[in-house]
Amino acid sequence: MSDAVKTTGLELRSLITSDGELRLSLERVPTPEPGPGQLLVKVQASPINPSDLGLLLGPADMATLKASGEGADATLTAKVPPQRMGALRPRLDQSLAVGNEGAGLVIKAGQGAEAYLGKTVAMLGGAMYAEHRLVGAAEVMVLPEGATAADGASCFVNPLTALSMVEVMRREGHKALVHTAAASNLGQMLNKICLKDGVPLVNIVRSDAQAKILRDIGAKYVLDSTSDTFMADLTDAMEETGATLAFDAIGGGDLANKILVAMEAALNRKAEVYSRYGSPVHKQVYIYGGLELRRTEIDRSIGMAWGVGGWLLTYFLQKIGAADAQKLRDRVMAELTTTFASHYTAEISLAEVLKPETVAAYTRKATGEKYLVNPAKA
């Protein structure tokens, strides 16, 4: 098998220059040789997640996108607004590899890792938009018999995020959840988990079509934030479920505030004694996404027992430790093609990632649309 391994491979790179230009290109790099305990994987599937777009495109203005060259020689450029450059200082003039997670075939194995040779494995750790990826054997998950690389490509970020949301709820003493942008791939997984585990979940979406996606898989509480009765419906759902914890993928604007207001109002419906400080029950919103880049607005009509903060999967897994994190990974593998199944709009090659019309498609962040990069595709 090792005789067929190419000496070089293509890798997608993102560079933002100090004069404010984004450059995306394919770079030919030497194929690494696995050392003891390491694996060389032929990458066959890697999703484009919202977290990937942050590194891939940064805050570049897509209206200024320009393409040149074709195939492996293709290059995309775009301008970064001057007001956004300050936050980018640590990455300026560095060519960065992209792609958080992926899956593929082990084509070489170092000493002590020979048992992985020929296995299809899932990986996390960046640089997945590449023909080859060198990883430690201890860092991969071997996919179940019959599962494809596409089945396992998204088995880290979304599944572990959804499972971790429920884990946070339990560890922090809450009894129900609220989730925004809830019809996403991640949101659908979270619904399946909550339905299976008996966890009440309040879903917030922005259209009837999104609401239907969730109701079709059995979701009970599905609220449209564009509805005239949204706040009343949200407060009723908070009262019925007792939800005091929310995970917000939107980030900007006043949705986090509306959630806290509804939680407070629901708690006060059951209060037996008035307090000018509001309910003593803690209400928490964790912002884990940035679909809306405006500032987060909190108007403080929510009592004194509340919190709004950022939340990241990586930090949470580090916090709970290797043993508990492994339990979450084990569940993902056990339910890979059911609870944690992902569906893709299209499979694209590395060169196709750099086509302007494809960029326009995968940056839409449309509900139900998810693109899969296959670096092995010609």
ZAVEX-293636 format. One record per residue (C-alpha): residue number from 1; residue in three letters; x, y, z. Coordinates in nm, 2 decimals. Layout:
REC, NUM, ALA, X, Y, Z
...
***
This chain:
REC, 1, MET, 0.00, 0.00, 0.00
REC, 2, SER, 0.28, 0.24, 0.09
REC, 3, ASP, 0.43, 0.21, -0.26
REC, 4, ALA, 0.13, 0.40, -0.41
REC, 5, VAL, 0.17, 0.70, -0.18
REC, 6, LYS, 0.25, 1.02, -0.37
REC, 7, THR, 0.56, 1.21, -0.25
REC, 8, THR, 0.37, 1.54, -0.25
REC, 9, GLY, 0.01, 1.64, -0.21
REC, 10, LEU, -0.21, 1.95, -0.24
REC, 11, GLU, -0.32, 2.15, 0.06
REC, 12, LEU, -0.56, 2.44, 0.08
REC, 13, ARG, -0.41, 2.75, 0.23
REC, 14, SER, -0.55, 3.08, 0.35
REC, 15, LEU, -0.34, 3.39, 0.38
REC, 16, ILE, -0.43, 3.75, 0.49
REC, 17, THR, -0.15, 4.00, 0.40
REC, 18, SER, -0.06, 4.30, 0.61
REC, 19, ASP, -0.19, 4.52, 0.33
REC, 20, GLY, -0.54, 4.37, 0.37
REC, 21, GLU, -0.57, 4.11, 0.10
REC, 22, LEU, -0.71, 3.76, 0.15
REC, 23, ARG, -0.55, 3.49, -0.07
REC, 24, LEU, -0.67, 3.14, -0.11
REC, 25, SER, -0.46, 2.89, -0.30
REC, 26, LEU, -0.36, 2.53, -0.33
REC, 27, GLU, 0.00, 2.46, -0.22
REC, 28, ARG, 0.19, 2.14, -0.31
REC, 29, VAL, 0.36, 2.01, 0.01
REC, 30, PRO, 0.58, 1.71, 0.08
REC, 31, THR, 0.39, 1.40, 0.20
REC, 32, PRO, 0.50, 1.34, 0.56
REC, 33, GLU, 0.64, 1.01, 0.68
REC, 34, PRO, 0.47, 0.87, 0.99
REC, 35, GLY, 0.68, 0.83, 1.30
REC, 36, PRO, 0.62, 0.59, 1.59
REC, 37, GLY, 0.25, 0.60, 1.69
REC, 38, GLN, 0.16, 0.81, 1.39
REC, 39, LEU, -0.07, 0.76, 1.09
REC, 40, LEU, -0.07, 0.90, 0.73
REC, 41, VAL, -0.43, 0.94, 0.62
REC, 42, LYS, -0.55, 0.99, 0.27
REC, 43, VAL, -0.82, 1.25, 0.33
REC, 44, GLN, -1.15, 1.16, 0.16
REC, 45, ALA, -1.41, 1.38, 0.33
REC, 46, SER, -1.40, 1.70, 0.53
REC, 47, PRO, -1.71, 1.93, 0.59
REC, 48, ILE, -1.72, 2.30, 0.56
REC, 49, ASN, -1.85, 2.41, 0.90
REC, 50, PRO, -1.92, 2.77, 1.00
REC, 51, SER, -1.61, 2.75, 1.22
REC, 52, ASP, -1.40, 2.66, 0.91
REC, 53, LEU, -1.53, 2.97, 0.72
REC, 54, GLY, -1.38, 3.20, 0.99
REC, 55, LEU, -1.03, 3.08, 0.91
REC, 56, LEU, -1.08, 3.02, 0.54
REC, 57, LEU, -1.23, 3.36, 0.46
REC, 58, GLY, -1.19, 3.57, 0.77
REC, 59, PRO, -1.38, 3.90, 0.76
REC, 60, ALA, -1.30, 3.95, 0.39
REC, 61, ASP, -1.56, 4.13, 0.17
REC, 62, MET, -1.69, 3.86, -0.06
REC, 63, ALA, -1.82, 4.13, -0.30
REC, 64, THR, -1.45, 4.20, -0.39
REC, 65, LEU, -1.37, 3.83, -0.47
REC, 66, LYS, -1.15, 3.78, -0.77
REC, 67, ALA, -1.04, 3.45, -0.93
REC, 68, SER, -0.74, 3.36, -1.14
REC, 69, GLY, -0.59, 3.03, -1.27
REC, 70, GLU, -0.76, 2.69, -1.29
REC, 71, GLY, -0.74, 2.36, -1.11
REC, 72, ALA, -0.44, 2.32, -0.88
REC, 73, ASP, -0.32, 2.67, -0.99
REC, 74, ALA, -0.64, 2.84, -0.90
REC, 75, THR, -0.62, 3.15, -0.67
REC, 76, LEU, -0.89, 3.36, -0.50
REC, 77, THR, -0.83, 3.71, -0.36
REC, 78, ALA, -1.06, 3.95, -0.17
REC, 79, LYS, -1.02, 4.27, 0.02
REC, 80, VAL, -1.04, 4.28, 0.40
REC, 81, PRO, -1.21, 4.60, 0.53
REC, 82, PRO, -0.96, 4.82, 0.71
REC, 83, GLN, -1.17, 4.84, 1.03
REC, 84, ARG, -1.14, 4.46, 1.07
REC, 85, MET, -0.76, 4.44, 1.03
REC, 86, GLY, -0.68, 4.51, 1.40
REC, 87, ALA, -0.82, 4.18, 1.52
REC, 88, LEU, -0.63, 3.99, 1.26
REC, 89, ARG, -0.28, 4.10, 1.36
REC, 90, PRO, -0.17, 3.75, 1.50
REC, 91, ARG, -0.24, 3.58, 1.16
REC, 92, LEU, -0.11, 3.84, 0.91
REC, 93, ASP, 0.12, 3.72, 0.64
REC, 94, GLN, 0.09, 3.36, 0.75
REC, 95, SER, -0.02, 3.09, 0.51
REC, 96, LEU, -0.26, 2.88, 0.72
REC, 97, ALA, -0.40, 2.53, 0.65
REC, 98, VAL, -0.78, 2.49, 0.68
REC, 99, GLY, -1.03, 2.23, 0.77
REC, 100, ASN, -1.12, 2.14, 1.13
REC, 101, GLU, -1.23, 1.78, 1.09
REC, 102, GLY, -1.24, 1.50, 0.84
REC, 103, ALA, -1.21, 1.13, 0.76
REC, 104, GLY, -1.01, 0.91, 0.53
REC, 105, LEU, -0.81, 0.59, 0.47
REC, 106, VAL, -0.49, 0.51, 0.67
REC, 107, ILE, -0.23, 0.45, 0.40
REC, 108, LYS, 0.08, 0.44, 0.61
REC, 109, ALA, 0.14, 0.36, 0.98
REC, 110, GLY, 0.44, 0.42, 1.21
REC, 111, GLN, 0.58, 0.18, 1.46
REC, 112, GLY, 0.32, 0.07, 1.71
REC, 113, ALA, 0.03, 0.18, 1.50
REC, 114, GLU, 0.03, -0.09, 1.23
REC, 115, ALA, -0.31, -0.22, 1.33
REC, 116, TYR, -0.47, 0.10, 1.18
REC, 117, LEU, -0.34, 0.03, 0.83
REC, 118, GLY, -0.62, 0.01, 0.58
REC, 119, LYS, -0.88, 0.14, 0.84
REC, 120, THR, -1.11, 0.44, 0.77
REC, 121, VAL, -1.07, 0.69, 1.05
REC, 122, ALA, -1.22, 1.02, 1.17
REC, 123, MET, -0.99, 1.30, 1.26
REC, 124, LEU, -0.99, 1.64, 1.43
REC, 125, GLY, -0.71, 1.90, 1.45
REC, 126, GLY, -0.71, 2.13, 1.15
REC, 127, ALA, -0.54, 2.11, 0.80
REC, 128, MET, -0.80, 1.86, 0.67
REC, 129, TYR, -0.85, 2.03, 0.33
REC, 130, ALA, -0.55, 1.84, 0.21
REC, 131, GLU, -0.48, 1.52, 0.02
REC, 132, HIS, -0.28, 1.38, 0.32
REC, 133, ARG, -0.29, 1.43, 0.69
REC, 134, LEU, -0.04, 1.31, 0.95
REC, 135, VAL, -0.21, 1.23, 1.28
REC, 136, GLY, -0.14, 1.05, 1.61
REC, 137, ALA, -0.31, 0.71, 1.63
REC, 138, ALA, -0.44, 0.80, 1.97
REC, 139, GLU, -0.62, 1.10, 1.82
REC, 140, VAL, -0.84, 0.93, 1.57
REC, 141, MET, -1.16, 0.73, 1.59
REC, 142, VAL, -1.19, 0.42, 1.38
REC, 143, LEU, -1.52, 0.41, 1.20
REC, 144, PRO, -1.76, 0.12, 1.24
REC, 145, GLU, -1.76, -0.16, 0.98
REC, 146, GLY, -1.94, -0.04, 0.67
REC, 147, ALA, -1.92, 0.33, 0.75
REC, 148, THR, -1.77, 0.55, 0.48
REC, 149, ALA, -1.54, 0.85, 0.51
REC, 150, ALA, -1.84, 1.07, 0.43
REC, 151, ASP, -2.03, 0.91, 0.72
REC, 152, GLY, -1.75, 1.00, 0.96
REC, 153, ALA, -1.64, 1.33, 0.82
REC, 154, SER, -1.86, 1.53, 1.06
REC, 155, CYS, -1.85, 1.31, 1.37
REC, 156, PHE, -1.64, 1.55, 1.59
REC, 157, VAL, -1.76, 1.91, 1.58
REC, 158, ASN, -2.14, 1.89, 1.55
REC, 159, PRO, -2.20, 1.56, 1.73
REC, 160, LEU, -1.97, 1.64, 2.02
REC, 161, THR, -2.11, 2.00, 2.04
REC, 162, ALA, -2.47, 1.87, 2.06
REC, 163, LEU, -2.38, 1.60, 2.32
REC, 164, SER, -2.18, 1.86, 2.52
REC, 165, MET, -2.47, 2.10, 2.54
REC, 166, VAL, -2.67, 1.83, 2.72
REC, 167, GLU, -2.37, 1.75, 2.93
REC, 168, VAL, -2.34, 2.12, 3.03
REC, 169, MET, -2.71, 2.12, 3.12
REC, 170, ARG, -2.67, 1.83, 3.36
REC, 171, ARG, -2.34, 1.95, 3.51
REC, 172, GLU, -2.48, 2.30, 3.58
REC, 173, GLY, -2.80, 2.18, 3.73
REC, 174, HIS, -3.05, 2.29, 3.46
REC, 175, LYS, -3.33, 2.07, 3.35
REC, 176, ALA, -3.41, 2.19, 2.99
REC, 177, LEU, -3.24, 2.36, 2.70
REC, 178, VAL, -3.31, 2.64, 2.45
REC, 179, HIS, -3.13, 2.64, 2.11
REC, 180, THR, -3.12, 2.90, 1.84
REC, 181, ALA, -3.07, 2.85, 1.46
REC, 182, ALA, -3.22, 2.52, 1.56
REC, 183, ALA, -3.29, 2.37, 1.22
REC, 184, SER, -2.92, 2.34, 1.14
REC, 185, ASN, -2.75, 2.00, 1.11
REC, 186, LEU, -2.63, 2.05, 1.46
REC, 187, GLY, -2.98, 2.15, 1.58
REC, 188, GLN, -3.13, 1.84, 1.43
REC, 189, MET, -2.87, 1.62, 1.60
REC, 190, LEU, -2.95, 1.80, 1.93
REC, 191, ASN, -3.32, 1.73, 1.89
REC, 192, LYS, -3.26, 1.36, 1.83
REC, 193, ILE, -3.04, 1.34, 2.14
REC, 194, CYS, -3.30, 1.52, 2.36
REC, 195, LEU, -3.58, 1.31, 2.23
REC, 196, LYS, -3.39, 0.99, 2.30
REC, 197, ASP, -3.27, 1.11, 2.65
REC, 198, GLY, -3.60, 1.27, 2.75
REC, 199, VAL, -3.46, 1.63, 2.77
REC, 200, PRO, -3.71, 1.91, 2.71
REC, 201, LEU, -3.57, 2.13, 2.43
REC, 202, VAL, -3.71, 2.47, 2.31
REC, 203, ASN, -3.61, 2.53, 1.94
REC, 204, ILE, -3.59, 2.88, 1.80
REC, 205, VAL, -3.60, 2.91, 1.42
REC, 206, ARG, -3.67, 3.19, 1.16
REC, 207, SER, -3.92, 3.05, 0.92
REC, 208, ASP, -4.21, 2.80, 0.87
REC, 209, ALA, -3.98, 2.58, 0.65
REC, 210, GLN, -3.73, 2.55, 0.93
REC, 211, ALA, -4.00, 2.48, 1.18
REC, 212, LYS, -4.13, 2.19, 0.96
REC, 213, ILE, -3.78, 2.03, 0.95
REC, 214, LEU, -3.78, 2.00, 1.33
REC, 215, ARG, -4.14, 1.90, 1.37
REC, 216, ASP, -4.09, 1.62, 1.11
REC, 217, ILE, -3.83, 1.46, 1.34
REC, 218, GLY, -4.05, 1.49, 1.65
REC, 219, ALA, -3.96, 1.82, 1.81
REC, 220, LYS, -4.23, 1.95, 2.04
REC, 221, TYR, -4.13, 2.31, 2.11
REC, 222, VAL, -4.05, 2.49, 1.79
REC, 223, LEU, -4.09, 2.88, 1.79
REC, 224, ASP, -4.05, 3.12, 1.50
REC, 225, SER, -3.87, 3.43, 1.61
REC, 226, THR, -4.03, 3.63, 1.33
REC, 227, SER, -4.38, 3.56, 1.46
REC, 228, ASP, -4.59, 3.84, 1.62
REC, 229, THR, -4.65, 3.61, 1.92
REC, 230, PHE, -4.29, 3.50, 1.96
REC, 231, MET, -4.23, 3.64, 2.31
REC, 232, ALA, -4.55, 3.51, 2.45
REC, 233, ASP, -4.49, 3.17, 2.29
REC, 234, LEU, -4.13, 3.17, 2.42
REC, 235, THR, -4.24, 3.26, 2.77
REC, 236, ASP, -4.50, 2.98, 2.77
REC, 237, ALA, -4.24, 2.73, 2.65
REC, 238, MET, -4.00, 2.84, 2.92
REC, 239, GLU, -4.27, 2.80, 3.19
REC, 240, GLU, -4.37, 2.46, 3.06
REC, 241, THR, -4.02, 2.32, 3.03
REC, 242, GLY, -3.84, 2.51, 3.31
REC, 243, ALA, -3.56, 2.59, 3.07
REC, 244, THR, -3.29, 2.82, 3.22
REC, 245, LEU, -3.00, 2.74, 2.99
REC, 246, ALA, -2.97, 2.84, 2.62
REC, 247, PHE, -2.71, 2.79, 2.35
REC, 248, ASP, -2.71, 3.07, 2.10
REC, 249, ALA, -2.57, 3.03, 1.75
REC, 250, ILE, -2.68, 3.38, 1.64
REC, 251, GLY, -2.46, 3.59, 1.88
REC, 252, GLY, -2.54, 3.94, 1.77
REC, 253, GLY, -2.86, 4.14, 1.82
REC, 254, ASP, -3.12, 4.10, 2.09
REC, 255, LEU, -3.21, 3.73, 2.07
REC, 256, ALA, -3.01, 3.64, 2.38
REC, 257, ASN, -3.18, 3.91, 2.57
REC, 258, LYS, -3.53, 3.80, 2.46
REC, 259, ILE, -3.44, 3.45, 2.58
REC, 260, LEU, -3.34, 3.58, 2.92
REC, 261, VAL, -3.64, 3.80, 2.94
REC, 262, ALA, -3.87, 3.50, 2.87
REC, 263, MET, -3.69, 3.29, 3.12
REC, 264, GLU, -3.73, 3.56, 3.39
REC, 265, ALA, -4.09, 3.61, 3.31
REC, 266, ALA, -4.16, 3.24, 3.32
REC, 267, LEU, -3.99, 3.21, 3.66
REC, 268, ASN, -4.19, 3.51, 3.80
REC, 269, ARG, -4.52, 3.35, 3.70
REC, 270, LYS, -4.44, 3.09, 3.97
REC, 271, ALA, -4.29, 3.33, 4.23
REC, 272, GLU, -4.48, 3.34, 4.56
REC, 273, VAL, -4.29, 3.65, 4.70
REC, 274, TYR, -4.20, 3.96, 4.51
REC, 275, SER, -3.84, 4.06, 4.49
REC, 276, ARG, -3.70, 4.38, 4.34
REC, 277, TYR, -3.40, 4.18, 4.24
REC, 278, GLY, -3.60, 3.94, 4.03
REC, 279, SER, -3.59, 3.56, 4.05
REC, 280, PRO, -3.30, 3.41, 4.24
REC, 281, VAL, -3.28, 3.12, 3.98
REC, 282, HIS, -2.98, 3.16, 3.76
REC, 283, LYS, -3.04, 3.20, 3.39
REC, 284, GLN, -2.76, 3.14, 3.14
REC, 285, VAL, -2.71, 3.20, 2.77
REC, 286, TYR, -2.39, 3.06, 2.61
REC, 287, ILE, -2.30, 3.22, 2.27
REC, 288, TYR, -2.13, 2.95, 2.06
REC, 289, GLY, -2.17, 3.10, 1.71
REC, 290, GLY, -2.17, 3.42, 1.52
REC, 291, LEU, -2.43, 3.41, 1.25
REC, 292, GLU, -2.51, 3.77, 1.33
REC, 293, LEU, -2.20, 3.99, 1.37
REC, 294, ARG, -2.37, 4.29, 1.54
REC, 295, ARG, -2.31, 4.36, 1.90
REC, 296, THR, -2.50, 4.15, 2.16
REC, 297, GLU, -2.77, 4.36, 2.32
REC, 298, ILE, -2.88, 4.30, 2.68
REC, 299, ASP, -3.13, 4.55, 2.83
REC, 300, ARG, -3.11, 4.42, 3.19
REC, 301, SER, -3.48, 4.37, 3.25
REC, 302, ILE, -3.39, 4.02, 3.36
REC, 303, GLY, -3.33, 4.04, 3.74
REC, 304, MET, -2.98, 3.99, 3.89
REC, 305, ALA, -2.93, 3.61, 3.85
REC, 306, TRP, -2.81, 3.57, 3.49
REC, 307, GLY, -2.51, 3.52, 3.27
REC, 308, VAL, -2.41, 3.56, 2.91
REC, 309, GLY, -2.08, 3.42, 2.79
REC, 310, GLY, -1.89, 3.25, 2.52
REC, 311, TRP, -1.87, 2.87, 2.48
REC, 312, LEU, -1.64, 2.66, 2.28
REC, 313, LEU, -1.64, 2.28, 2.24
REC, 314, THR, -1.26, 2.25, 2.27
REC, 315, TYR, -1.24, 2.43, 2.60
REC, 316, PHE, -1.53, 2.22, 2.74
REC, 317, LEU, -1.37, 1.89, 2.64
REC, 318, GLN, -1.05, 2.00, 2.81
REC, 319, LYS, -1.24, 2.09, 3.12
REC, 320, ILE, -1.42, 1.76, 3.16
REC, 321, GLY, -1.10, 1.55, 3.10
REC, 322, ALA, -1.01, 1.27, 2.87
REC, 323, ALA, -1.22, 1.00, 3.03
REC, 324, ASP, -1.55, 1.18, 3.01
REC, 325, ALA, -1.47, 1.32, 2.67
REC, 326, GLN, -1.41, 0.96, 2.55
REC, 327, LYS, -1.75, 0.86, 2.67
REC, 328, LEU, -1.90, 1.13, 2.44
REC, 329, ARG, -1.69, 1.00, 2.15
REC, 330, ASP, -1.80, 0.65, 2.21
REC, 331, ARG, -2.17, 0.75, 2.19
REC, 332, VAL, -2.10, 0.92, 1.86
REC, 333, MET, -1.95, 0.61, 1.71
REC, 334, ALA, -2.24, 0.39, 1.84
REC, 335, GLU, -2.50, 0.62, 1.68
REC, 336, LEU, -2.29, 0.74, 1.38
REC, 337, THR, -2.55, 0.66, 1.11
REC, 338, THR, -2.86, 0.73, 1.31
REC, 339, THR, -2.86, 1.02, 1.57
REC, 340, PHE, -2.54, 1.17, 1.43
REC, 341, ALA, -2.59, 1.12, 1.06
REC, 342, SER, -2.50, 1.42, 0.84
REC, 343, HIS, -2.64, 1.50, 0.50
REC, 344, TYR, -2.46, 1.70, 0.24
REC, 345, THR, -2.57, 1.93, -0.04
REC, 346, ALA, -2.27, 1.85, -0.26
REC, 347, GLU, -1.93, 1.69, -0.26
REC, 348, ILE, -1.66, 1.92, -0.40
REC, 349, SER, -1.29, 1.89, -0.48
REC, 350, LEU, -1.01, 2.11, -0.35
REC, 351, ALA, -1.01, 2.30, -0.67
REC, 352, GLU, -1.39, 2.35, -0.66
REC, 353, VAL, -1.35, 2.51, -0.31
REC, 354, LEU, -1.18, 2.80, -0.50
REC, 355, LYS, -1.45, 2.85, -0.76
REC, 356, PRO, -1.64, 3.18, -0.70
REC, 357, GLU, -1.98, 3.02, -0.77
REC, 358, THR, -1.90, 2.75, -0.51
REC, 359, VAL, -1.78, 3.00, -0.26
REC, 360, ALA, -2.12, 3.18, -0.30
REC, 361, ALA, -2.30, 2.86, -0.23
REC, 362, TYR, -2.12, 2.74, 0.08
REC, 363, THR, -2.10, 3.09, 0.24
REC, 364, ARG, -2.48, 3.12, 0.23
REC, 365, LYS, -2.51, 2.93, 0.55
REC, 366, ALA, -2.86, 2.82, 0.43
REC, 367, THR, -3.05, 2.58, 0.65
REC, 368, GLY, -3.01, 2.23, 0.54
REC, 369, GLU, -2.71, 2.31, 0.31
REC, 370, LYS, -2.38, 2.16, 0.40
REC, 371, TYR, -2.08, 2.11, 0.17
REC, 372, LEU, -1.83, 1.82, 0.19
REC, 373, VAL, -1.48, 1.86, 0.06
REC, 374, ASN, -1.32, 1.55, -0.09
REC, 375, PRO, -0.95, 1.61, -0.14
REC, 376, ALA, -0.93, 1.28, -0.33
REC, 377, LYS, -1.18, 1.39, -0.59
REC, 378, ALA, -1.02, 1.49, -0.92
***
